[in-house]
């Protein structure tokens, strides 16, 4: 019983971490793109 709950808990954690990883990857991509756009605008202004 305990091992089953532990396995289920571990599976839930791995699913959460994987979704969080994909979300963080998307966020980092957006941030990088924004930085590049801002950098281009700054170079144009300068």
N, C-alpha and C positions, 0 to 999 in steps of 0.2 A: 504493500500500500504506500509506504513512504517513498520507495524507489520510483513508483509510478508517478506520484505527485512531483518528485524531484525532476524526473525526466520531462514531465509536462511543463514544469516551471522553467527548466533550461530551454526547452523548445520555444516557449513564449519569449524568453529573454533574447534568444538568438534572432527571432523574427523581429522584435522591437529594435535590436541593434542594427540589423540589416536595413530596415526601413529608415532608421535615423541616419545611417551612413549614406543612403541614396539621397535623402533630403539634404544632408550637409553638403554632399557633392554638388547638387543642384544649386544650393546657396553659394558655394564657393565659385561655381561657374558664373553665376549672375554677378557676384561681386567683382570677379576678374574682368568681365565684360564692361561693367560700369567704370572700373578704374581705367581701362584702356580708352573708353569713350571720353572720360573726363580728361585723361592725359592728352588725347588728340586735340580736344577743345582748348586746353591750356597752351599747347604748342602753337595752335593757330592764333590765339589771342596774343601770345608773346611774339 
